[in-house]
């Protein structure tokens, strides 16, 4: 049995003249461990757009629904106040932070955030904050108090961030670029990150534009954070960005951006299953199982700027959701995906989406249950094996086996717009994930699959 970490008991003051309500019981929860993130689903919460209220409290009401989706880690998009100087749109970008140690009043109070974290812990879920260490908004307190914390041009003017690939501005004119050559700035940033772990009991961070920060900062800062409690650290980067595998290895997980873009290419018919095989082989060879990737069909950037799931995947959407859950790595759900979100959420102003449960909610519940409970789908260094199964239609049909110990799953998907007839040299008796009915596989059979049909078979 792992030790439990109790939160502080509320102080009880008893009065003799009238009865008082019973004090709240202390919250105890199991410490965050690798077993949590290697068997769980990650959920990106866009607090502003998640509900008409756009508040911590409104989001907290749906935590039981997210738990039923197999979610174990909640990633809250930036919860800090937003700069108004040079801001974009009526409300500005979450990523133009005006203070690293305050809560955006648009979402609620500090106590509301603490209560959200407590409720998540009670349900066996953990909370990480979206952290923006590369730049601040233009009315951040450091602009006035510590202008030397920022990068400047030859005229001594603070600049917005520069794209390392082009040497030109990203066009993020609503933010000011930080100077990591300044050791005092590094320490101030480190103390701000410590604040949320110590004060609010958050469980880690998703680091925005992770490649823009020096490795040395991460090494020292992560060590200090982990001295307080176990934390989960997600990098918004991949092996093709500056830092490569050396940077990625300092985090618990990173993005599979190439896999996301390839998925869309296959859905459009521009690439095929052979390209997917090459990609997965590359992931396993270059990253190794110990460097976990996050698999996704959408996130806040994709939804707002590049299109909805329907725009990107069309009828292939569910096939790729299933493919990403069954493949090595950690699956991600973005706010509204579970409710068949079919709109580009506004980024710089208030928006929301209807919450009507449909086929996607049911699918994600089933996939989450599989991810939570099948050792073969465990990610990370101790994860289940991945073995490609050949078919007579290898450019159209993706088939593979995941296995760990006595647990085996087989995934077969027709990742093309036309019907597929194929054979497969694989034998075994399985159960279909959605209804538990028996499904027999044999090298003597010819299989027929509809466009974008997929099978998940368990022992």
C-alpha positions as CSV (number, residue, x, y, z in Angstrom):
1,X,0.0,0.0,0.0
2,X,1.4,3.4,-1.0
3,X,1.4,6.1,1.8
4,X,-1.4,8.7,1.6
5,X,-0.7,12.4,1.9
6,X,-3.3,14.0,4.1
7,X,-4.2,17.7,3.7
8,X,-4.3,19.9,6.7
9,X,-7.2,19.4,9.1
10,X,-9.6,22.3,9.4
11,X,-9.3,24.1,12.7
12,X,-12.5,23.5,14.7
13,X,-13.7,26.1,17.2
14,X,-16.4,24.9,19.5
15,X,-18.8,27.3,21.1
16,X,-20.8,26.3,24.1
17,X,-23.9,28.2,23.4
18,X,-24.9,26.7,20.0
19,X,-24.1,23.6,17.9
20,X,-21.7,24.0,15.1
21,X,-21.6,22.2,11.7
22,X,-19.4,19.1,11.6
23,X,-15.9,20.0,10.4
24,X,-15.0,18.8,6.9
25,X,-13.0,15.6,6.8
26,X,-9.4,15.9,5.6
27,X,-8.7,15.0,2.0
28,X,-6.3,12.2,1.5
29,X,-5.1,11.0,-1.9
30,X,-2.5,8.7,-3.3
31,X,0.6,10.5,-4.4
32,X,1.0,11.0,-8.2
33,X,3.1,8.2,-9.7
34,X,4.2,6.9,-13.0
35,X,1.4,4.3,-12.7
36,X,-1.1,7.2,-13.0
37,X,0.1,8.8,-16.2
38,X,1.1,5.6,-18.0
39,X,-2.4,4.2,-17.6
40,X,-4.5,7.3,-17.9
41,X,-6.0,9.9,-20.2
42,X,-5.0,13.6,-20.3
43,X,-7.7,16.2,-20.5
44,X,-7.0,19.8,-21.7
45,X,-9.5,22.1,-20.0
46,X,-10.2,25.4,-21.6
47,X,-11.9,27.0,-18.6
48,X,-13.0,30.1,-20.4
49,X,-14.9,28.2,-23.1
50,X,-15.9,25.1,-21.2
51,X,-19.1,26.5,-20.0
52,X,-21.3,29.6,-20.3
53,X,-20.0,30.7,-16.9
54,X,-16.3,30.1,-17.9
55,X,-15.3,29.5,-14.3
56,X,-13.4,27.0,-12.2
57,X,-16.6,26.2,-10.3
58,X,-18.6,25.4,-13.4
59,X,-15.9,23.2,-14.7
60,X,-15.6,21.4,-11.4
61,X,-19.2,20.2,-11.6
62,X,-18.2,17.9,-14.5
63,X,-15.2,16.2,-12.9
64,X,-17.2,12.9,-12.4
65,X,-18.0,12.9,-16.2
66,X,-14.3,13.3,-17.0
67,X,-13.4,10.5,-14.6
68,X,-15.7,8.2,-16.5
69,X,-13.7,9.0,-19.6
70,X,-10.6,7.5,-18.0
71,X,-9.1,10.9,-17.3
72,X,-6.3,10.9,-14.7
73,X,-4.6,14.2,-15.4
74,X,-6.3,17.5,-15.9
75,X,-4.4,20.2,-17.8
76,X,-5.8,23.6,-17.2
77,X,-4.9,26.2,-19.8
78,X,-3.3,29.3,-18.3
79,X,-5.2,30.4,-15.2
80,X,-3.2,33.6,-14.8
81,X,-4.5,37.2,-15.4
82,X,-4.2,38.4,-18.9
83,X,-2.4,41.6,-20.0
84,X,-4.5,44.3,-21.6
85,X,-1.6,46.3,-23.2
86,X,-1.2,45.3,-26.9
87,X,-3.7,42.5,-26.3
88,X,-5.5,40.8,-29.1
89,X,-9.3,40.7,-29.2
90,X,-11.8,41.7,-26.4
91,X,-10.3,39.4,-23.7
92,X,-6.8,38.7,-24.9
93,X,-4.7,35.6,-25.1
94,X,-4.3,33.2,-22.1
95,X,-0.7,33.1,-23.1
96,X,-0.1,36.8,-22.5
97,X,0.3,36.5,-18.7
98,X,0.3,39.7,-16.6
99,X,1.3,37.9,-13.3
100,X,2.7,34.5,-12.6
101,X,1.3,34.3,-9.1
102,X,-2.3,35.5,-9.4
103,X,-5.5,34.0,-10.7
104,X,-7.5,35.4,-13.6
105,X,-10.6,36.9,-12.0
106,X,-12.5,35.9,-15.1
107,X,-12.3,32.3,-13.9
108,X,-12.9,32.8,-10.1
109,X,-10.8,33.2,-7.0
110,X,-7.7,31.5,-5.7
111,X,-9.9,29.6,-3.3
112,X,-12.1,28.4,-6.2
113,X,-9.0,27.0,-7.8
114,X,-7.9,25.3,-4.6
115,X,-11.3,23.7,-4.3
116,X,-11.1,22.5,-7.9
117,X,-7.8,20.8,-7.1
118,X,-9.2,19.3,-3.9
119,X,-12.2,17.9,-5.8
120,X,-10.0,16.4,-8.5
121,X,-7.8,14.8,-5.8
122,X,-10.8,13.3,-4.1
123,X,-11.8,11.6,-7.4
124,X,-8.3,10.3,-8.0
125,X,-7.4,12.8,-10.6
126,X,-4.4,15.3,-10.7
127,X,-4.1,18.8,-12.0
128,X,-1.3,20.4,-14.0
129,X,-1.2,24.1,-15.0
130,X,-0.3,25.4,-18.4
131,X,2.9,27.4,-17.8
132,X,4.3,30.1,-20.1
133,X,7.9,30.6,-19.3
134,X,9.2,32.1,-22.5
135,X,7.4,35.4,-22.5
136,X,4.9,37.6,-20.6
137,X,2.3,40.1,-21.5
138,X,3.3,43.8,-21.8
139,X,1.8,44.9,-18.5
140,X,3.4,42.2,-16.5
141,X,4.9,43.7,-13.3
142,X,8.4,42.8,-14.5
143,X,8.2,45.2,-17.5
144,X,8.4,48.1,-15.1
145,X,10.3,46.6,-12.1
146,X,12.8,44.5,-14.0
147,X,13.1,45.4,-17.7
148,X,16.5,43.6,-17.7
149,X,14.5,40.4,-17.5
150,X,13.6,40.8,-21.2
151,X,15.4,40.5,-24.5
152,X,15.9,43.8,-26.3
153,X,16.9,45.0,-29.8
154,X,19.8,47.2,-30.6
155,X,17.8,50.3,-29.7
156,X,17.3,48.9,-26.2
157,X,13.6,48.2,-26.7
158,X,12.0,45.0,-25.4
159,X,11.0,42.7,-28.2
160,X,8.4,40.1,-28.9
161,X,9.5,36.5,-29.4
162,X,11.7,35.4,-32.4
163,X,11.2,32.2,-34.3
164,X,14.4,30.2,-34.0
165,X,13.8,28.6,-37.4
166,X,13.5,31.9,-39.3
167,X,15.1,34.5,-37.1
168,X,12.0,36.6,-37.6
169,X,9.2,37.5,-35.2
170,X,6.5,34.9,-34.7
171,X,4.0,37.8,-34.9
172,X,3.1,37.3,-31.2
173,X,3.0,41.1,-30.7
174,X,0.9,40.8,-27.5
175,X,3.9,39.3,-25.5
176,X,7.4,40.3,-24.6
177,X,10.3,37.8,-24.8
178,X,12.1,36.9,-21.6
179,X,15.9,36.8,-21.3
180,X,17.2,33.5,-19.8
181,X,20.7,34.9,-19.6
182,X,19.5,36.8,-16.6
183,X,19.9,34.6,-13.5
184,X,17.6,36.7,-11.4
185,X,14.8,36.3,-13.9
186,X,15.4,32.5,-13.8
187,X,15.1,32.5,-10.0
188,X,11.9,34.6,-10.1
189,X,10.4,32.2,-12.6
190,X,11.4,29.2,-10.5
191,X,9.8,30.7,-7.3
192,X,6.6,31.4,-9.2
193,X,6.4,27.8,-10.3
194,X,7.1,26.7,-6.7
195,X,4.2,28.9,-5.5
196,X,1.4,26.9,-7.2
197,X,2.7,23.6,-6.0
198,X,3.1,24.8,-2.4
199,X,0.0,27.0,-2.2
200,X,-2.5,25.2,-4.4
201,X,-1.1,21.7,-4.3
202,X,-1.1,21.4,-8.2
203,X,0.6,18.3,-9.6
204,X,2.9,19.7,-12.3
205,X,3.0,21.7,-15.4
206,X,2.5,21.7,-19.2
207,X,5.3,23.9,-20.5
208,X,4.4,26.1,-23.4
209,X,6.9,26.3,-26.2
210,X,9.3,24.2,-24.1
211,X,12.2,24.4,-26.5
212,X,12.5,28.2,-25.9
213,X,13.9,27.7,-22.4
214,X,17.5,26.5,-21.5
215,X,17.9,22.9,-20.3
216,X,19.8,24.2,-17.2
217,X,16.6,26.0,-16.0
218,X,14.6,22.8,-16.2
219,X,17.2,20.7,-14.5
220,X,17.3,22.9,-11.4
221,X,13.7,23.8,-11.3
222,X,12.3,20.3,-11.8
223,X,14.6,19.1,-9.0
224,X,13.2,21.7,-6.6
225,X,9.6,20.9,-7.6
226,X,10.1,17.1,-7.1
227,X,11.6,17.7,-3.7
228,X,8.2,19.0,-2.6
229,X,6.0,16.3,-4.1
230,X,5.8,14.0,-7.2
231,X,4.9,16.0,-10.3
232,X,4.0,15.4,-13.9
233,X,5.8,17.5,-16.5
234,X,4.6,17.8,-20.1
235,X,6.6,19.5,-22.8
236,X,5.0,21.3,-25.8
237,X,7.8,20.2,-28.2
238,X,8.9,17.2,-30.2
239,X,12.1,15.6,-31.4
240,X,12.3,17.9,-34.4
241,X,12.4,21.1,-32.3
242,X,15.5,22.6,-30.7
243,X,16.8,20.4,-27.9
244,X,15.6,17.2,-29.5
245,X,15.7,14.1,-27.4
246,X,18.0,15.6,-24.7
247,X,15.2,18.2,-23.9
248,X,12.4,15.6,-24.2
249,X,14.1,13.3,-21.7
250,X,13.9,15.9,-19.0
251,X,10.1,15.6,-19.1
252,X,7.6,12.9,-18.5
253,X,5.9,13.4,-21.9
254,X,6.0,15.4,-25.0
255,X,3.8,16.0,-28.1
256,X,3.6,13.8,-31.1
257,X,3.1,16.6,-33.5
258,X,4.4,14.6,-36.5
259,X,1.9,11.8,-35.7
260,X,-1.0,14.3,-35.5
261,X,-0.2,15.9,-38.9
262,X,0.3,12.5,-40.5
263,X,-3.1,11.3,-39.2
264,X,-4.7,14.3,-41.0
265,X,-2.8,13.5,-44.1
266,X,-4.0,9.9,-44.1
267,X,-7.6,11.0,-43.4
268,X,-7.3,13.2,-46.5
269,X,-5.9,10.4,-48.6
270,X,-2.5,12.1,-49.1
271,X,-0.6,9.5,-47.0
272,X,-1.3,5.8,-46.1
273,X,-0.7,3.1,-43.5
274,X,2.8,2.5,-44.8
275,X,3.6,6.1,-43.8
276,X,2.1,5.4,-40.3
277,X,4.3,2.3,-39.9
278,X,7.4,4.4,-40.7
279,X,6.3,7.0,-38.1
280,X,5.6,4.5,-35.3
281,X,8.9,2.7,-36.0
282,X,10.6,6.1,-35.7
283,X,8.9,6.9,-32.5
284,X,9.9,3.6,-30.9
285,X,13.5,3.8,-32.2
286,X,14.2,7.5,-31.5
287,X,12.2,8.1,-28.3
288,X,12.3,4.7,-26.7
289,X,9.4,3.6,-24.5
290,X,10.7,5.7,-21.6
291,X,10.0,9.0,-23.5
292,X,6.2,9.0,-23.6
293,X,4.4,10.9,-26.4
294,X,1.0,12.5,-26.2
295,X,-1.4,11.4,-29.0
296,X,-4.2,13.7,-30.1
297,X,-6.7,14.5,-32.9
298,X,-7.1,18.1,-31.6
299,X,-6.0,20.6,-29.0
300,X,-6.6,24.4,-28.4
301,X,-4.2,25.4,-31.2
302,X,-5.6,22.9,-33.7
303,X,-9.2,23.7,-32.9
304,X,-9.0,27.5,-33.0
305,X,-6.6,28.0,-35.8
306,X,-6.5,24.9,-38.1
307,X,-10.1,23.5,-37.9
308,X,-12.5,21.3,-36.0
309,X,-12.1,17.5,-35.8
310,X,-14.7,17.2,-38.5
311,X,-12.9,19.6,-40.8
312,X,-9.6,17.8,-40.2
313,X,-10.7,14.2,-40.2
314,X,-14.3,14.0,-41.5
315,X,-15.6,10.4,-41.3
316,X,-12.1,9.2,-40.2
317,X,-12.3,10.9,-36.8
318,X,-13.3,8.0,-34.6
319,X,-10.9,5.6,-36.4
320,X,-8.0,7.9,-35.5
321,X,-9.2,8.5,-31.9
322,X,-9.1,4.7,-31.5
323,X,-5.7,4.5,-33.2
324,X,-4.2,7.0,-30.9
325,X,-5.6,5.3,-27.8
326,X,-4.3,1.9,-28.9
327,X,-0.9,3.1,-30.0
328,X,2.1,3.6,-27.6
329,X,1.7,6.9,-25.6
330,X,-0.8,8.9,-23.7
331,X,-4.1,10.0,-25.3
332,X,-5.4,13.6,-25.0
333,X,-9.0,14.9,-25.0
334,X,-9.6,18.6,-25.6
335,X,-12.5,20.4,-24.1
336,X,-15.7,19.7,-26.1
337,X,-14.2,16.8,-28.0
338,X,-16.3,14.4,-25.9
339,X,-19.5,16.4,-26.9
340,X,-18.8,16.2,-30.6
341,X,-17.5,19.8,-30.7
342,X,-18.0,21.0,-34.3
343,X,-17.0,24.6,-34.1
344,X,-13.7,26.6,-33.9
345,X,-13.8,28.0,-30.4
346,X,-12.9,31.7,-30.3
347,X,-9.5,32.4,-28.8
348,X,-9.5,36.0,-27.8
349,X,-13.1,36.3,-26.7
350,X,-15.8,34.4,-24.8
351,X,-17.3,31.3,-26.4
352,X,-18.8,28.0,-25.3
353,X,-20.3,24.8,-26.7
354,X,-23.4,22.7,-26.2
355,X,-23.0,19.6,-24.0
356,X,-25.1,16.9,-25.6
357,X,-23.6,13.4,-25.2
358,X,-23.5,11.3,-28.3
359,X,-21.5,8.6,-30.0
360,X,-18.2,10.3,-29.3
361,X,-18.8,10.4,-25.5
362,X,-19.6,6.7,-25.5
363,X,-16.6,5.9,-27.6
364,X,-14.2,7.9,-25.4
365,X,-15.7,6.2,-22.3
366,X,-15.0,2.8,-23.8
367,X,-11.5,3.8,-24.9
368,X,-10.7,5.3,-21.5
369,X,-11.8,2.1,-19.7
370,X,-9.5,0.1,-21.9
371,X,-6.6,2.5,-21.3
372,X,-7.1,2.4,-17.6
373,X,-7.5,-1.3,-17.2
374,X,-5.4,-3.1,-19.8
375,X,-1.7,-3.5,-18.9
376,X,-1.0,-4.0,-22.6
377,X,-1.9,-0.4,-23.2
378,X,0.4,0.9,-20.5
379,X,2.8,3.6,-21.7
380,X,6.3,4.4,-20.7
381,X,9.3,2.3,-20.0
382,X,7.2,-0.6,-18.5
383,X,4.6,-0.3,-21.3
384,X,3.1,-3.0,-23.4
385,X,4.8,-4.2,-26.5
386,X,3.8,-3.1,-30.0
387,X,3.9,-5.6,-32.8
388,X,2.7,-4.9,-36.3
389,X,0.6,-7.6,-37.9
390,X,1.0,-7.8,-41.7
391,X,-2.1,-7.9,-43.9
392,X,-2.7,-8.3,-47.6
393,X,-3.6,-4.6,-47.7
394,X,-0.8,-3.1,-45.8
395,X,-1.2,0.4,-47.3
396,X,-4.8,0.5,-46.3
397,X,-5.3,-1.7,-43.2
398,X,-3.5,-1.0,-40.0
399,X,-3.2,-4.1,-37.7
400,X,-1.1,-4.5,-34.6
401,X,-0.9,-6.4,-31.3
402,X,-0.3,-4.8,-27.9
403,X,0.7,-7.2,-25.1
404,X,2.0,-7.3,-21.6
405,X,2.1,-10.4,-19.4
406,X,-1.2,-12.3,-20.0
407,X,-3.0,-9.3,-21.4
408,X,-3.2,-9.0,-25.2
409,X,-5.2,-6.6,-27.4
410,X,-5.4,-6.6,-31.2
411,X,-6.3,-3.5,-33.2
412,X,-7.4,-3.6,-36.8
413,X,-8.5,-0.5,-38.8
414,X,-9.3,0.3,-42.4
415,X,-7.7,3.7,-42.7
416,X,-9.1,4.5,-46.1
417,X,-12.2,5.9,-47.8
418,X,-12.9,2.6,-49.7
419,X,-14.0,-0.9,-48.5
420,X,-11.2,-3.3,-47.7
421,X,-11.0,-7.1,-48.3
422,X,-7.9,-8.7,-46.8
423,X,-6.3,-11.6,-45.2
424,X,-4.1,-11.6,-42.1
425,X,-1.7,-14.3,-40.8
426,X,-2.9,-14.2,-37.3
427,X,-4.9,-16.7,-35.2
428,X,-6.7,-16.3,-31.9
429,X,-10.0,-16.0,-30.1
430,X,-10.9,-12.6,-28.7
431,X,-13.7,-10.5,-27.4
432,X,-15.0,-7.3,-29.1
433,X,-14.4,-4.3,-26.8
434,X,-17.8,-2.7,-27.3
435,X,-20.0,-5.7,-26.5
436,X,-17.8,-8.6,-25.3
437,X,-19.0,-10.9,-28.1
438,X,-16.5,-13.5,-29.3
439,X,-14.4,-12.7,-32.4
440,X,-12.2,-15.4,-33.9
441,X,-9.2,-14.5,-36.1
442,X,-7.7,-17.0,-38.5
443,X,-5.1,-16.9,-41.3
444,X,-7.6,-18.8,-43.4
445,X,-10.3,-16.0,-43.2
446,X,-10.9,-13.2,-45.6
447,X,-12.0,-10.1,-43.8
448,X,-14.2,-7.2,-45.0
449,X,-14.1,-3.8,-43.5
450,X,-16.1,-0.6,-44.2
451,X,-14.3,2.6,-44.8
452,X,-12.8,3.9,-41.5
453,X,-14.1,0.8,-39.6
454,X,-12.0,-0.4,-36.7
455,X,-11.9,-3.4,-34.4
456,X,-10.5,-3.6,-30.9
457,X,-10.2,-7.1,-29.6
458,X,-9.3,-8.2,-26.1
459,X,-8.5,-11.6,-24.5
